[in-house]
Amino acid sequence: AILAQGVLSKLLLVAQGLTEVSSKMGGVASTCSSCGSRSRPVEPTAVSADVLVVGAGPAGIAAMLALRRALPNKRLAWIDPEFASGRLARYQDVQCNAKVDLLLGPKFFRHPVMAEVQSQIAPALQTLESEAYQLPTNPDPSETGWTTLAACKAVFDAAILAVLSKDIMHFYGKVRKLEQSTSTWTATLQHDGGAGSAEMIDMDVKCVVLATGGEPTVSNESNSLSVEDCFCLQILQAKLRHGQRIAVIGNSHSAAIALSNIGKFAESLALKVSNFARRPVRHAEWVPELGQYKYTSTGLKGFGAVFGRDYMSGGTPWLTICKVESFKSSDWDWVVNCTGYKQSALPEIIGFGRVPANEELTRDEQTGQLGLAAGLTGLYAVGVPWGEPAGRLWGEGMQDAEGFKGEESFVGFHLFFARAQLVAEEIGRNIVK
């Protein structure tokens, strides 16, 4: 009888195109009905949806909320290994470079795509505002103050819980392959069944939104130290030894955070620290009449602006400022690359029987689609690897002006919301009607 019930449950699952996955997150638990036991793998199961969102970091959250708003009666599916706001989990001690004035505004956490979850994120927003701190010497003053990425993560975590509580089809796991052979995609999902088991699921969808994120650029050399390790004082302290020579490449916000943490040990460990950059420190410039920054991608804001001015412009007794042309990796015990982020690994993508070349998987800025050069349709991208140039989602009409031209790599929470809204509207017009 128990076996028969299990078979019937799976047949109902396939017929309805729905699945519940065993989860426990923030005290909210649901029961697994797609397999009898999470302690063993099961045979592949076929399910379907209209849209699959891959990733539950800030960009993935924005995408899912935008799709729910634009396509309220369509079948949406969501997959992520943890549903814990992506890489923000690693950056909780990092100072956010967006001032709280903006975070509480209509382009950030009160963007229209967040309307559905406003009541659920309200406590986190209240905490973010009440715990904001001032930077008195900051060249970019803020009425409300500044905050950390931990406070931002709390807002996104609350949004995730709000969405998952609505019985949305979701999977803990990864997408291993995306294959398009007709007008639809087949996504091969590796769902974590618990206790080390993995369930392979084939899902037919009309379109896919990739919000797979990015990660710091790290070389393969033995003396390479990830900037993410520098974000955590405990991890950083465990790696440092007395008298070590440390080179930090770049003068970005990440470099300011890394150098600030390294500086906490510089004197006690007699560290030799140098910052190598191709140009002098630049500060973002707030333009009140535009309601946005000049040099927003390449300039420092908030804590980074204060630290950059006090330490990274002329150096200090423990920090030497050098030109990047003089850098030689073998001279240093640790090298921290703070020059940018690279795209995290995408699923295997096959379009009409062939694997597209990397250069064919660029994103179309107008539609947000990925792989148009390879003939792919219905594949969209939102998030860190795909920066937004000035002119459309920010710096409208200013793309050729000084301080806006050349800032193509700009990313941020507000741009995730804006791009997600455009993508959801595009999907509603052209893919899922």
Secondary structure, DSSP 8 states (H G I E B T S, - for coil): -HHHHHHHHHHHHHHHT-----EEETTEEE---SSS-TTS----EEEEEEEEEE--SHHHHHHHHHHHHH-TTS-EEEEESS-S-GGGGG-TTSB-SS-HHHHTSTTTTTSGGGGGGHHHHHHHHHHHHHT-B--TT-SS--SS-B-BHHHHHHHHHHHHHHHHTTT-EEEEEEEEEEEESSSSEEEEEEEEEETTEEEEEEEEEEEEEE---EEE---SSTTB--HHHHHSHHHHHHH--TT-EEEEE--SHHHHHHHHHHHHHHTTTT-EEEEEESS---B-EEETTTTEEESTTTSB-HHHHHHIIIIITT-BTTEEEEEGGG--GGG-SEEEE-S-EEE----EEEETTB---GGGG-B-TTT-BB-GGGT--SEEE-STTS-B-TTSSSSTT-TTSTTTTT-TTB--HHHHHHHHHHHHHHHHHHT--
